[in-house]
């Protein structure tokens, strides 16, 4: 290595070092201490008491944590497909409408910049049986939805909260898919038309294969983000009713800061991190095999 190359290397290291130190102090150190606290009985304030793997044994029979696992799986499945179908479908339409596509794309993206607190509170009012949609319809003589209160219904609450998050999120997916579609080689469409392919065949044999890397990246992002979903559920239901909307994040928050079981909350956090890592590794392995095949 030449002297000039060494100087460039050290300069680059000096520029990166402050950011690395901040990352090390703020993220890596707490993450490493989580391994220790996960094996302790600790209320978050006093001195932790080492109890080994008792927190993990407790977790295996904790119905609240099992419910959160089930709800998180449902949440992931919803966001793997619903925003993708909406975003990709509208992106395919918007790419055909010419100059006004920027206006429609901006309008669809606007919900993404609205604060989760604001949109969550607004939709809570909409869902309320006293001041929401059902009350409005009832005032004009429509009583079919008189009992519409999804946030208080155990079988509807999770989907009602997911609808609000999807309303906020799908505009971002739209912009992402439009960016991917603009990268597709138009000559492939021309060749497909010459071969007599219809729009559906072009979608499955030209468009989707060309944007597959973007879709896989979307899947990875959604799965990891779903493990951390907190804001909309907490604002609208706080995990209720009867744990129907309990997710990993709300369960960990309650354990750590409401029940003062920070040790148990650390154990839950560790398990969630490991689950997210396993899912990421499986998707990454799948992607590599597809590329090699």
N, C-alpha and C positions, 0 to 999 in steps of 0.2 A: 504493500500500500504506500503510495507516494505521500509526501509531506502535505501537499495541497488536499489530498483526499482525507487524510487524518484530521486536518484543520476543519474541513467541512463536516466531518462526522462529529467532532467535539462541539462545534457550533450548534448543529442540529440537536445534540443531546442536551445542551444547555437550554435551548428554547423549549424542549419537551419536558425537562425535569420539573419545573414549577407545577405544570398541570398534572404530572404523574404524582408528585408529592401530595397535592390536594386530593387527588383520586384515592391515594393510599390511605390518607388520614380519614377522609369522610366516608369512604365506601369499603375499602378492603379491611381496615382494622375492625369496624363494627361487624362486618360479615364473618370474620374469623372468630370474634368473640361470641357470635351467635352459636357456634358449635359447642362452646363451653356452657353457655347459659341454657342451652337445650337440655342439658343433663343435670339441671339444678332445680330446686324448689325456690323460686325467687319472686318477690312481689314487685320488683322494679325499683325499690328504694333501699331496703335493708341489705344485709349480707346474704348472698346466695348460699344455699345448702346443697351439696352434691348428692344426687339421688340416682345416678346412673341412667338406665334406659326406662325408668318408670314413666316418664312423660310419653314415651312412644308406646308403651304398653297401654296406657290410659287412652291414647288416641285411637287405638284399634277398636275400642268399645265405646267411644264417644259418639253418640247418635247425632249430635250437632255437627261434628266434623264430617261424619259420613254423609249427612244431608248436604253439607257444603260441597263435598266432592261430587255428589250427584247433580246438584244445581250447576256447578262449574262445567261439568261435561255437557249439560244441556245448553248452557250459555255459549260454549265453544262451538257446538254444532250449529247453533243459530247464526253466529257471526262468521263461520266459515263459508256459509252459502248464501244467506239472505242479502247482505250488503254486496257480495260479489255478483250475484245475479242481477240485482237492481243497478249497480254501478256499471257493469259490463253491458247490460241491455241498453241503458240510456246512453252510454258512450258510443255504442254502435249507431244509435239514432242521431246523436248530436254531430257525429263526424260527417253526416250526410246533409246537414242543413245549412252549410256555408257560413256566411259572415255573422249571422246572429248566434252562432254556437257559443261565442264568448259570453253573451248576455245570459243564456240559459245555464251555462256552466257556472257562472258567478252566482246566480240565484240558488242553484242546487248546493253550492259550496258554503253559502252563508250560515246554515245551521252549525257547521263545524267550528265557527269562530265564536259562537254563543257560549257563554260560561255554563258549565255543568250545573252550577247552583241555580242560575236563572232558569234554564230550560227545565231542570228537575222540579223546581217549585211551580212553574207555570203548568206543567203537565199534571202535577199533583192536584192542582185546582181543577183542571179539565176532568180528571178521573173522580173527583169528589162527587158523591151523590147529592150533596147539598148546594154546591155552587158550580158544578161542572156540566158536562154534556147532557147527562140524564136530566138534570134540573131544567136546563134550557129547553130540551125537547118536550118535557112534561108541561112547561109553561105555555107551549103552543098546541097542546092537545095530543102529543105523541107519547104514549105511555109504554111502548114496547120495551124501552130501555130504562124503565123507572128504577130498576134494581141494579143498574150498571155501576159497579164500584169495584173494579178489578184489583185495586191495591189492597182491598180487604178480603179478597177471595183467594184461598190457598192454591187453587188450581190455575188461577189467572195472573197472580201478582208477578211472578217471574217473567212471564211473557210481556206483561204491561211495561215493566221496567226495561226489558230488552228492546221493546218497540221504541222507547224514547232514546235509548243509546244508539239504536240503528238510525233513527231520524237524524241524529247528530253526526253519525259516522259515515253514512253512505255517500255523501257528497265528496268526501275525501277519496273514497274508492273510485268514484266517477272520474275525478281528475287523474288519479293514478292509472286507470284503465285507458283513458284517452291518450295519455302520454305514451303508453305501451302501444296502442293502436297506430299512432303516428310513426312508429318505428317499423311497422310491417312494410315489406317491399311490395309496392303496388303492382309490380310486374307479375307477382304470383297470382293476384286476383285476375289479371288479364289472361294469364295462361289457363287458369281454372275455367274462366268463361268460355274460352276457345274449346276446351275439352267438354263443355256442356254441363258444368257443375251448377247446381242451383244454390241459392243463398244459404240454405241450411248446410249443404255439403261444404261450401266455402268456409262457413263458420267453424265446422269441426275438423276440417282437413287443412285449412290455411291459417285462419285467424288464431285459433286456440293453440296450435303447435308453436306459432311464432311468438305468442305472448306468454308461453308456459313459464319461463323464468320469473316473470313478474307475478304470476299467479302463485307460484311456489313460495316466493318471498312474502306475498300477502298471507298465505297460510301460516308461515312461521311467525310473522308479526302478530297475527290475530291470536294464535295459541298462547304466545308469551304474554301478550297484553291482557288476555282473558283471565290469566292467573292473578293479575293485579287490579282487575276491575273493582272499583270501590265507590266512586263518587255518586253515580246515579242511583245505585241501590241504597246507599246510606241516606242520601237526601230524601228519597221517596218512601222507603219502607224500613230502613235500619235492620234489614234482614227478616222482617216479619211479612205476613202474619204467621206465627207459629213456626218460624224458620223456613218458610216457603221460598224466600229469596236470599237465604243465607249463602254467601259465597266464601271462598277461602279468605279473602281480604277482610270481610266484615267479621268473620269468626275469629281471626287472629287479633283484630282490633279490640273486640269485646274481651277476649281472654287476657290481653296484655294491659289494657287501659281502663276497662270497666270492672272486670273481675279481679284485677291486680294479680294476675298469674303470668308474669312476664316470662318466667322459665318455660311454662307450658306453651305460651305464645311463640317463643323462640323455636321450640321443637316443631310446632306446626309450620312455622316459616321455613324451617330447614327441609321438611318433607315436601312442601310446595315447590321450593327451589329445585329439589332433586327431581320431582315430577316434571317440571318445566324443562330441565336439562335432558331428561330421558326422551321426552317428546321431540325436543329439538334435534337430538342426535339421531333419532329414528328418521325424521324428515330429511335431515342432511344426508344420511346414508341412502335413503330412497332416491334423492336427487342425484347423487353421484352414480348410483347404479343405472339410472335412466340415461344419464349423459354417456356413460361407458357403453350401454347397450345400443 
